[in-house]
Protein backbone atom coordinates (compact mmCIF):
# COMPACT_ATOMS: atom_id res chain seq x y z
CA UNK A 1 0.00 0.00 0.00
CA UNK A 2 1.36 3.43 -0.85
CA UNK A 3 2.35 5.78 1.94
CA UNK A 4 1.24 9.39 2.10
CA UNK A 5 3.82 11.36 3.99
CA UNK A 6 3.55 14.82 5.52
CA UNK A 7 6.39 16.66 7.23
CA UNK A 8 5.57 19.48 9.59
CA UNK A 9 8.65 21.65 9.82
CA UNK A 10 10.21 25.09 9.87
CA UNK A 11 12.71 25.86 7.08
CA UNK A 12 15.47 27.36 9.26
CA UNK A 13 15.14 24.85 12.11
CA UNK A 14 18.23 22.57 12.22
CA UNK A 15 16.23 19.61 13.57
CA UNK A 16 13.70 19.92 10.73
CA UNK A 17 16.51 20.17 8.19
CA UNK A 18 18.01 16.86 9.33
CA UNK A 19 14.75 15.13 8.53
CA UNK A 20 14.33 16.87 5.17
CA UNK A 21 17.84 15.75 4.22
CA UNK A 22 17.18 12.16 5.35
CA UNK A 23 13.91 12.02 3.38
CA UNK A 24 15.74 13.42 0.36
CA UNK A 25 18.59 10.89 0.61
CA UNK A 26 16.07 8.06 0.92
CA UNK A 27 14.09 9.45 -2.04
CA UNK A 28 10.88 9.44 -0.01
CA UNK A 29 8.45 12.06 -1.33
CA UNK A 30 6.50 14.16 1.18
CA UNK A 31 4.08 17.04 1.43
CA UNK A 32 5.29 19.88 3.60
CA UNK A 33 3.47 21.96 6.12
CA UNK A 34 5.39 24.88 7.58
CA UNK A 35 4.68 25.85 11.18
CA UNK A 36 5.81 29.04 12.90
CA UNK A 37 6.36 27.13 16.15
CA UNK A 38 7.16 30.21 18.24
CA UNK A 39 3.51 31.26 17.79
CA UNK A 40 2.48 28.02 19.55
CA UNK A 41 0.11 26.73 16.85
CA UNK A 42 -2.49 24.31 18.28
CA UNK A 43 -2.17 22.00 15.30
CA UNK A 44 1.48 21.36 16.17
CA UNK A 45 0.85 20.96 19.92
CA UNK A 46 -1.80 18.34 19.14
CA UNK A 47 0.79 16.28 17.27
CA UNK A 48 3.77 16.95 19.54
CA UNK A 49 3.11 18.08 23.14
CA UNK A 50 6.52 19.78 23.27
CA UNK A 51 5.24 22.13 20.52
CA UNK A 52 8.38 21.74 18.41
CA UNK A 53 8.96 20.71 14.81
CA UNK A 54 9.68 18.40 13.08
CA UNK A 55 6.76 15.95 13.08
CA UNK A 56 6.38 13.27 10.42
CA UNK A 57 2.99 11.77 9.58
CA UNK A 58 2.83 8.61 7.51
CA UNK A 59 -0.58 7.41 6.36
CA UNK A 60 -1.07 3.91 4.94
CA UNK A 61 -4.76 3.90 4.08
CA UNK A 62 -6.58 4.48 7.36
CA UNK A 63 -3.51 3.73 9.51
CA UNK A 64 -1.60 6.82 10.51
CA UNK A 65 1.76 6.93 12.26
CA UNK A 66 2.81 10.19 13.91
CA UNK A 67 6.50 10.56 14.76
CA UNK A 68 7.72 13.60 16.70
CA UNK A 69 11.33 14.62 17.52
CA UNK A 70 14.08 14.57 14.91
CA UNK A 71 16.05 11.65 16.35
CA UNK A 72 12.87 9.58 16.72
CA UNK A 73 12.03 10.35 13.07
CA UNK A 74 15.53 9.45 11.86
CA UNK A 75 15.45 6.09 13.71
CA UNK A 76 11.93 5.46 12.38
CA UNK A 77 13.04 6.14 8.80
CA UNK A 78 16.03 3.79 9.18
CA UNK A 79 13.81 1.01 10.51
CA UNK A 80 10.88 1.40 8.15
CA UNK A 81 12.66 2.59 5.01
CA UNK A 82 16.02 0.80 5.04
CA UNK A 83 16.77 1.56 1.37
CA UNK A 84 19.56 4.11 1.02
CA UNK A 85 20.68 3.34 4.59
CA UNK A 86 21.95 6.31 6.56
CA UNK A 87 23.53 4.37 9.41
CA UNK A 88 26.67 2.25 8.81
CA UNK A 89 26.27 -1.56 8.92
CA UNK A 90 28.63 -2.21 11.81
CA UNK A 91 27.90 -1.57 15.49
CA UNK A 92 30.87 0.77 15.96
CA UNK A 93 29.91 2.87 12.93
CA UNK A 94 26.30 3.13 14.08
CA UNK A 95 27.47 4.12 17.56
CA UNK A 96 29.76 6.80 16.13
CA UNK A 97 27.01 8.24 13.91
CA UNK A 98 24.60 8.36 16.86
CA UNK A 99 27.22 9.91 19.17
CA UNK A 100 27.72 12.71 16.64
CA UNK A 101 23.99 13.32 16.19
CA UNK A 102 23.76 13.75 19.97
CA UNK A 103 26.80 16.04 19.88
CA UNK A 104 25.16 18.38 17.38
CA UNK A 105 21.68 18.23 18.85
CA UNK A 106 22.84 18.95 22.37
CA UNK A 107 26.34 20.44 22.47
CA UNK A 108 26.37 22.37 19.20
CA UNK A 109 22.85 23.65 19.91
CA UNK A 110 23.77 24.83 23.40
CA UNK A 111 27.16 26.30 22.57
CA UNK A 112 26.71 27.69 19.04
CA UNK A 113 23.10 27.86 17.84
CA UNK A 114 21.95 28.92 21.31
CA UNK A 115 23.92 32.12 20.69
CA UNK A 116 24.14 32.69 16.93
CA UNK A 117 20.66 31.51 15.92
CA UNK A 118 19.10 32.98 19.00
CA UNK A 119 20.63 36.41 18.41
CA UNK A 120 20.25 36.53 14.62
CA UNK A 121 16.98 34.64 14.01
CA UNK A 122 14.94 33.89 17.12
CA UNK A 123 15.19 37.42 18.50
CA UNK A 124 13.87 38.73 15.17
CA UNK A 125 11.00 36.22 15.17
CA UNK A 126 10.09 37.05 18.74
CA UNK A 127 10.57 40.82 18.39
CA UNK A 128 13.27 40.86 21.08
CA UNK A 129 15.42 43.54 19.46
CA UNK A 130 18.94 43.68 18.03
CA UNK A 131 21.61 40.98 18.52
CA UNK A 132 23.91 41.37 21.51
CA UNK A 133 27.52 41.59 20.45
CA UNK A 134 28.91 39.68 23.45
CA UNK A 135 26.56 36.75 22.76
CA UNK A 136 27.50 36.76 19.06
CA UNK A 137 31.17 36.73 20.01
CA UNK A 138 30.67 33.78 22.35
CA UNK A 139 28.77 31.83 19.68
CA UNK A 140 31.44 32.56 17.07
CA UNK A 141 34.23 31.35 19.36
CA UNK A 142 32.37 28.12 20.09
CA UNK A 143 31.64 27.64 16.40
CA UNK A 144 35.40 27.70 15.70
CA UNK A 145 35.97 24.99 18.32
CA UNK A 146 33.28 22.81 16.77
CA UNK A 147 34.67 23.39 13.28
CA UNK A 148 38.10 22.31 14.55
CA UNK A 149 36.52 19.09 15.86
CA UNK A 150 34.87 18.45 12.46
CA UNK A 151 38.12 19.30 10.64
CA UNK A 152 40.04 16.79 12.82
CA UNK A 153 37.54 14.03 12.02
CA UNK A 154 37.66 14.78 8.29
CA UNK A 155 41.45 14.61 8.09
CA UNK A 156 41.30 10.84 8.56
CA UNK A 157 37.75 10.03 7.41
CA UNK A 158 35.76 10.59 4.21
CA UNK A 159 32.57 11.26 6.14
CA UNK A 160 32.02 12.23 9.77
CA UNK A 161 31.26 8.76 11.15
CA UNK A 162 33.66 6.87 8.86
CA UNK A 163 33.74 5.66 5.27
CA UNK A 164 30.09 6.24 4.33
CA UNK A 165 27.67 9.14 4.35
CA UNK A 166 25.51 8.84 7.48
CA UNK A 167 23.01 10.64 9.67
CA UNK A 168 26.01 12.26 11.39
CA UNK A 169 26.81 14.19 8.21
CA UNK A 170 23.19 15.22 7.79
CA UNK A 171 22.99 16.38 11.42
CA UNK A 172 26.18 18.44 11.16
CA UNK A 173 25.24 19.88 7.76
CA UNK A 174 21.74 20.77 8.94
CA UNK A 175 23.11 22.75 11.88
CA UNK A 176 25.89 24.39 9.89
CA UNK A 177 23.62 25.25 6.96
CA UNK A 178 21.45 27.49 9.11
CA UNK A 179 24.53 29.25 10.49
CA UNK A 180 25.77 29.54 6.91
CA UNK A 181 22.48 31.17 5.86
CA UNK A 182 23.43 33.90 8.36
CA UNK A 183 26.91 34.12 6.78
CA UNK A 184 28.55 33.05 10.03
CA UNK A 185 30.73 30.08 8.96
CA UNK A 186 34.44 30.96 8.51
CA UNK A 187 34.93 28.37 5.73
CA UNK A 188 38.28 29.81 4.63
CA UNK A 189 39.99 28.52 7.80
CA UNK A 190 38.66 24.95 7.58
CA UNK A 191 39.59 23.46 4.21
CA UNK A 192 38.56 19.83 4.81
CA UNK A 193 35.23 20.89 6.30
CA UNK A 194 34.59 23.25 3.38
CA UNK A 195 35.28 20.46 0.90
CA UNK A 196 33.00 18.06 2.82
CA UNK A 197 30.23 20.68 2.90
CA UNK A 198 30.66 21.33 -0.82
CA UNK A 199 30.14 17.62 -1.52
CA UNK A 200 26.98 17.62 0.61
CA UNK A 201 25.68 20.83 -0.93
CA UNK A 202 25.90 19.27 -4.39
CA UNK A 203 23.61 16.37 -3.48
CA UNK A 204 19.99 16.53 -4.69
CA UNK A 205 18.78 16.18 -1.07
CA UNK A 206 20.30 19.59 -0.32
CA UNK A 207 18.55 21.51 -3.09
CA UNK A 208 15.32 22.31 -1.21
CA UNK A 209 17.34 23.73 1.71
CA UNK A 210 19.30 26.00 -0.60
CA UNK A 211 16.03 27.39 -1.95
CA UNK A 212 14.75 28.38 1.52
CA UNK A 213 14.27 32.10 2.06
CA UNK A 214 13.10 33.72 5.24
CA UNK A 215 11.13 36.96 4.74
CA UNK A 216 13.09 39.96 6.02
CA UNK A 217 16.23 37.89 6.55
CA UNK A 218 17.98 37.29 3.21
CA UNK A 219 20.74 34.64 3.14
CA UNK A 220 24.46 35.35 2.79
CA UNK A 221 25.45 35.89 -0.85
CA UNK A 222 27.25 32.50 -1.14
CA UNK A 223 24.47 30.54 0.61
CA UNK A 224 23.22 28.66 -2.47
CA UNK A 225 26.52 28.77 -4.36
CA UNK A 226 27.78 25.20 -4.88
CA UNK A 227 31.36 26.44 -5.32
CA UNK A 228 31.66 28.92 -2.44
CA UNK B 1 31.79 -15.60 21.77
CA UNK B 2 31.11 -14.13 25.18
CA UNK B 3 30.90 -10.38 25.57
CA UNK B 4 32.74 -8.50 28.29
CA UNK B 5 30.84 -5.37 29.09
CA UNK B 6 31.97 -2.27 30.98
CA UNK B 7 29.76 0.70 31.78
CA UNK B 8 31.38 4.00 32.62
CA UNK B 9 28.85 5.99 34.58
CA UNK B 10 28.06 8.22 37.51
CA UNK B 11 25.47 6.90 40.02
CA UNK B 12 23.32 10.05 40.27
CA UNK B 13 23.44 10.93 36.56
CA UNK B 14 19.98 10.39 34.98
CA UNK B 15 21.47 9.46 31.59
CA UNK B 16 23.69 6.82 33.21
CA UNK B 17 20.75 5.47 35.17
CA UNK B 18 18.72 4.88 31.98
CA UNK B 19 21.46 2.61 30.69
CA UNK B 20 21.86 0.76 34.00
CA UNK B 21 18.12 0.08 34.01
CA UNK B 22 18.15 -1.10 30.38
CA UNK B 23 21.10 -3.44 31.04
CA UNK B 24 19.27 -4.76 34.11
CA UNK B 25 16.00 -5.35 32.22
CA UNK B 26 17.91 -7.17 29.49
CA UNK B 27 19.79 -9.22 32.10
CA UNK B 28 23.13 -8.21 30.59
CA UNK B 29 25.91 -8.35 33.20
CA UNK B 30 28.51 -5.58 33.27
CA UNK B 31 31.47 -4.28 35.19
CA UNK B 32 31.10 -0.70 36.35
CA UNK B 33 33.57 2.10 36.41
CA UNK B 34 32.44 5.27 38.15
CA UNK B 35 33.72 8.58 36.80
CA UNK B 36 33.48 11.96 38.52
CA UNK B 37 32.89 13.65 35.17
CA UNK B 38 32.96 17.21 36.54
CA UNK B 39 36.67 16.68 37.26
CA UNK B 40 37.22 16.11 33.50
CA UNK B 41 38.95 12.71 33.76
CA UNK B 42 41.13 12.02 30.71
CA UNK B 43 40.05 8.40 30.55
CA UNK B 44 36.46 9.52 29.94
CA UNK B 45 37.38 12.22 27.40
CA UNK B 46 39.36 9.62 25.42
CA UNK B 47 36.20 7.49 25.10
CA UNK B 48 33.67 10.32 24.68
CA UNK B 49 34.94 13.71 23.45
CA UNK B 50 31.98 15.45 25.13
CA UNK B 51 33.41 14.26 28.46
CA UNK B 52 30.07 12.97 29.70
CA UNK B 53 28.91 9.59 30.99
CA UNK B 54 27.54 7.07 30.17
CA UNK B 55 29.88 5.13 27.88
CA UNK B 56 29.41 1.43 27.21
CA UNK B 57 32.33 -0.76 26.10
CA UNK B 58 31.61 -4.21 24.71
CA UNK B 59 34.56 -6.50 24.04
CA UNK B 60 34.18 -9.67 21.98
CA UNK B 61 37.66 -11.12 22.08
CA UNK B 62 39.90 -8.52 20.46
CA UNK B 63 37.00 -6.55 18.95
CA UNK B 64 35.87 -3.66 21.06
CA UNK B 65 32.81 -1.48 20.51
CA UNK B 66 32.63 1.85 22.30
CA UNK B 67 29.20 3.49 22.52
CA UNK B 68 28.86 6.98 24.00
CA UNK B 69 25.63 8.94 24.75
CA UNK B 70 22.67 7.36 26.53
CA UNK B 71 20.32 7.32 23.52
CA UNK B 72 23.04 5.84 21.30
CA UNK B 73 23.61 3.13 23.92
CA UNK B 74 19.90 2.37 24.26
CA UNK B 75 19.48 2.02 20.47
CA UNK B 76 22.63 -0.13 20.34
CA UNK B 77 21.30 -2.45 23.06
CA UNK B 78 17.96 -2.82 21.26
CA UNK B 79 19.69 -3.70 17.99
CA UNK B 80 22.38 -6.01 19.35
CA UNK B 81 20.55 -7.54 22.32
CA UNK B 82 16.92 -7.82 21.22
CA UNK B 83 15.95 -10.24 24.02
CA UNK B 84 13.71 -8.54 26.58
CA UNK B 85 12.86 -5.84 24.03
CA UNK B 86 12.43 -2.34 25.45
CA UNK B 87 10.79 -0.76 22.40
CA UNK B 88 7.27 -1.78 21.35
CA UNK B 89 6.88 -3.87 18.17
CA UNK B 90 4.75 -1.38 16.22
CA UNK B 91 5.99 1.80 14.56
CA UNK B 92 3.62 4.07 16.52
CA UNK B 93 4.65 2.56 19.84
CA UNK B 94 8.34 2.90 19.01
CA UNK B 95 7.79 6.51 17.94
CA UNK B 96 5.95 7.28 21.17
CA UNK B 97 8.68 5.71 23.33
CA UNK B 98 11.38 7.68 21.49
CA UNK B 99 9.39 10.94 21.69
CA UNK B 100 9.20 10.52 25.46
CA UNK B 101 12.91 9.71 25.83
CA UNK B 102 13.62 12.97 23.98
CA UNK B 103 11.12 14.78 26.22
CA UNK B 104 12.92 13.69 29.38
CA UNK B 105 16.44 14.10 28.03
CA UNK B 106 15.83 17.59 26.72
CA UNK B 107 12.75 19.19 28.24
CA UNK B 108 12.76 17.61 31.70
CA UNK B 109 16.52 18.16 31.95
CA UNK B 110 16.24 21.84 30.99
CA UNK B 111 13.13 22.65 33.02
CA UNK B 112 13.49 20.46 36.13
CA UNK B 113 16.92 18.85 36.59
CA UNK B 114 18.62 22.01 35.33
CA UNK B 115 17.28 23.66 38.48
CA UNK B 116 16.80 20.96 41.13
CA UNK B 117 19.83 18.78 40.38
CA UNK B 118 21.97 21.78 39.64
CA UNK B 119 21.13 23.48 42.90
CA UNK B 120 21.12 20.41 45.16
CA UNK B 121 23.84 18.19 43.63
CA UNK B 122 26.00 19.89 41.00
CA UNK B 123 26.64 23.00 43.12
CA UNK B 124 27.83 20.74 45.94
CA UNK B 125 30.09 18.76 43.60
CA UNK B 126 31.54 21.94 42.12
CA UNK B 127 31.80 23.82 45.43
CA UNK B 128 29.48 26.57 44.21
CA UNK B 129 27.76 27.19 47.55
CA UNK B 130 24.21 26.82 48.85
CA UNK B 131 21.12 26.27 46.67
CA UNK B 132 19.28 29.39 45.51
CA UNK B 133 15.70 29.39 46.69
CA UNK B 134 14.28 31.04 43.55
CA UNK B 135 15.90 28.40 41.33
CA UNK B 136 14.60 25.59 43.56
CA UNK B 137 11.12 27.10 43.38
CA UNK B 138 11.24 27.27 39.59
CA UNK B 139 12.41 23.65 39.34
CA UNK B 140 9.69 22.48 41.71
CA UNK B 141 6.96 24.25 39.73
CA UNK B 142 8.19 22.70 36.47
CA UNK B 143 8.41 19.29 38.13
CA UNK B 144 4.70 19.52 38.98
CA UNK B 145 3.86 20.28 35.33
CA UNK B 146 5.88 17.28 34.18
CA UNK B 147 4.25 15.05 36.81
CA UNK B 148 0.84 16.18 35.57
CA UNK B 149 1.84 15.16 32.04
CA UNK B 150 2.96 11.73 33.29
CA UNK B 151 -0.21 11.38 35.38
CA UNK B 152 -2.35 12.15 32.30
CA UNK B 153 -0.58 9.49 30.24
CA UNK B 154 -0.94 6.88 33.00
CA UNK B 155 -4.69 7.40 33.40
CA UNK B 156 -5.23 5.70 30.05
CA UNK B 157 -2.09 3.60 29.67
CA UNK B 158 -0.38 0.89 31.76
CA UNK B 159 3.05 2.18 30.84
CA UNK B 160 4.17 5.55 29.48
CA UNK B 161 4.36 4.62 25.79
CA UNK B 162 1.39 2.21 25.83
CA UNK B 163 0.71 -1.36 26.92
CA UNK B 164 4.25 -2.55 27.54
CA UNK B 165 7.21 -1.43 29.60
CA UNK B 166 9.57 0.50 27.34
CA UNK B 167 12.61 2.76 27.29
CA UNK B 168 10.21 5.66 27.93
CA UNK B 169 9.48 4.30 31.42
CA UNK B 170 13.17 3.77 32.10
CA UNK B 171 13.99 7.32 30.94
CA UNK B 172 11.28 8.89 33.09
CA UNK B 173 12.13 6.73 36.11
CA UNK B 174 15.84 7.45 35.77
CA UNK B 175 15.23 11.20 35.84
CA UNK B 176 12.63 11.05 38.63
CA UNK B 177 14.71 8.67 40.77
CA UNK B 178 17.52 11.22 41.12
CA UNK B 179 15.02 13.93 42.08
CA UNK B 180 13.49 11.42 44.51
CA UNK B 181 16.91 10.80 46.09
CA UNK B 182 16.81 14.53 46.98
CA UNK B 183 13.31 14.07 48.42
CA UNK B 184 11.84 16.46 45.85
CA UNK B 185 9.00 14.41 44.29
CA UNK B 186 5.51 15.28 45.67
CA UNK B 187 4.21 11.71 45.23
CA UNK B 188 1.11 12.30 47.39
CA UNK B 189 -0.44 14.51 44.69
CA UNK B 190 0.08 12.10 41.78
CA UNK B 191 -1.47 8.73 42.60
CA UNK B 192 -1.15 7.02 39.21
CA UNK B 193 2.47 8.13 38.85
CA UNK B 194 3.26 6.93 42.37
CA UNK B 195 1.74 3.53 41.61
CA UNK B 196 3.67 3.30 38.32
CA UNK B 197 6.91 4.23 40.10
CA UNK B 198 6.23 1.66 42.82
CA UNK B 199 5.91 -1.05 40.15
CA UNK B 200 9.21 0.03 38.59
CA UNK B 201 10.98 0.26 41.93
CA UNK B 202 10.06 -3.36 42.69
CA UNK B 203 11.81 -4.65 39.57
CA UNK B 204 15.22 -6.30 39.99
CA UNK B 205 16.71 -3.80 37.51
CA UNK B 206 16.01 -1.00 40.00
CA UNK B 207 17.82 -2.57 42.97
CA UNK B 208 21.32 -1.25 42.19
CA UNK B 209 19.95 2.31 41.87
CA UNK B 210 18.25 2.09 45.26
CA UNK B 211 21.58 1.07 46.81
CA UNK B 212 23.41 4.17 45.47
CA UNK B 213 24.69 6.54 48.14
CA UNK B 214 26.50 9.78 47.49
CA UNK B 215 29.03 10.74 50.21
CA UNK B 216 27.89 13.81 52.08
CA UNK B 217 24.46 13.76 50.47
CA UNK B 218 22.26 11.09 52.07
CA UNK B 219 19.02 10.14 50.27
CA UNK B 220 15.51 11.01 51.44
CA UNK B 221 14.27 8.54 54.09
CA UNK B 222 11.80 6.80 51.72
CA UNK B 223 14.28 6.59 48.79
CA UNK B 224 14.79 2.81 48.90
CA UNK B 225 11.40 2.01 50.45
CA UNK B 226 9.38 -0.11 47.99
CA UNK B 227 6.10 0.92 49.63
CA UNK B 228 6.64 4.67 50.03
Interface residues (C-beta under 8 A of the other chain):
Chain A: X48 X49 X50 X58 X65 X66 X67 X68 X69 X71 X72 X75 X76 X79 X80 X91 X92 X94 X95 X98 X99 X101 X102 X103 X106 X107 X149
Chain B: X48 X49 X50 X58 X65 X66 X67 X68 X69 X71 X72 X75 X76 X79 X80 X91 X92 X94 X95 X98 X99 X101 X102 X103 X106 X107 X149
